């Protein structure tokens, strides 16, 4: 029997089919996934480790998109390679613009939000299990290296990374929220109604995200200015 030039099944194909179900229903079913891919359910297990493996494949796909955005020039679209070989241990996995940690932070955070916002219903599934794929872990490693190289302590680096992840996830989930999140009475809740009407519904989440990002950068700048190392260099 002649083998097909393009494999009938791959981790990426499984992830895309799972995302199709998740986008439609908020979850996925392995039997339905197998039917969609026209294979037996047992065939999936040759590529992924059960349900958890499928969720991790989805995360890998979204992380690859985020990594592609990080490596792109402004305004450029990059086709990410989701199954690329991991970087060598002695090199920075992704060059997150080490010349300025502020640029890195903003670029990384925005890329994260864009990747997650494309599939907000996948977020609740992903946050229930630890990150366990090379693409995502390499991005976190890069960010940690850039922060510590800039003068932040390991504790400060992980606090900032956790905040960015939590806020990015919240912003992504907000994409699935109704246009009017607080359905108040216009006559009773006058100020709230006016505030809601002042910003286009689809812009609200990203405006809040940019506001928080500015606040984080300002707070981090103060931390560096107050650090003993910074004072010694003055």
Secondary structure, 3 states (H helix, E strand, C coil): CCCCCCCCCCHHHHHHHHHHHHHHHCCCCHHHHHHHHCCCHHHHCCCCCHHHHHHHHHHHHHHHHHHHHHHCCCCCCCCCCCCCCCCCCCCCCCCCCCCCHHHHHHHHHHHHHHHHHCCHHHHHHHCCCCCCCHHHHHHHHHHHHHHHHHCCCHHHHHHHHHHHHHHHHHHHHHCCCCCCCCCCCCCCCHHHHHHHHCCCHHHHHHHHHHHHHHHHHHHHHHHHHHCHHHHHHC
